[in-house]
Amino acid sequence: MGNHASSGERRDRNKTGEFTPYSPSRVGDGQAFTFDQSRSGAGHHKALLQQGSEEDHDPVILKVAKDKDKENEEPVPARPRPVITQGNKKMLPFVIKWTGGGNSVSIAGTFNQWQSIPMVKSEKDFVAIVDLPEGSHQYKFLVDGEWKVSPGEAAVDNAMGTQNNMITINDADFEEFENALLRDPNDKKDDKSGSKNISGKEREVVQEEQFSQEIPEYQQSEKIRGPPVLPPHLLQVILNKDTPISCEPTLLPEPNHVMLNHMYALSIRDGMMVLSTSHRFRKKCVTTLIYRPIE
């Protein structure tokens, strides 16, 4: 009876005229599910478009925000070179060194109203390049919180009863250096006429005298130097170096890689010829000496 009732209900539903969904197994007959027009209307379609557009624009908004953050970020400033400004005076670079040791060294002087400038530490000393105007300047070193003077530099007495280092800057000392930079090292001619004022007509006459149709004879003015008899790196023989007292005589310093696999000969003395060669075995170098008597 239950089966009959269910079949009757199916007949009743079919008779009511309700729409039966199509089977999705056949292509082109229709859709498996239908939606109400009220839900798929223009308003709902617009809402879907707005939602999709917002999702599409989210990465763009984040990207712009990142770009703005990068623009707002301040670049890391590099360590500036200490420059002393003194009006319109010409500033000349000067290198100051401190070789007295220490962990933290600064320099101060009359050129910057005794304001400390940190010095850069190298292997064995501290160095600072300061632009100074022409004239005499006094300075002092602040080594680990203690004021000191360099014993290798000139020193003068100050009003406090102590001493300061003193340096004199002359513009003439830098002219030769600047001229050396401007001079062409390949130009071997001593052009003394360049300093004179030459008019246009005189310059044309000089050019006509320099150029002609005659081919000059070849003259070898300078002797061409040939290659050296012995490469310079082979002159540094480890057997010729003095062995320190603290080291064992049988231990030699590590040879250069270009010195390996070469045969060295000592000048014959007392009828004995000495030959030596160095080879590398894994991480060690072995030097072998061969003594041969000569009759």
Secondary structure, DSSP 4 states (H G I P E B T S, - for coil): -HHHHHHHHHHHHHHTTPPPPPPTTSTTS--S----TTTTSHHHHHHHHHHHHHHHHHHHHHHHHHHHHHHHSPPPPPPPPPB---TTPPEEEEEEEE-S--SSEEEEEGGGTT--EEPEE-SSSEEEEEEEESEEEEEEEEETTEEE--TTS-EEE-TTSSEEEEEEE-HHHHHHHHHHHHS-TT--S---GGGS---HHHHHHHHHHH--SPPPPP---SPPP---SS-GGGG--GGGSPPPTTS-TT--PPPPGGGTT-EEEEEEETTEEEEEEEEEETTEEEEEEEEEE--
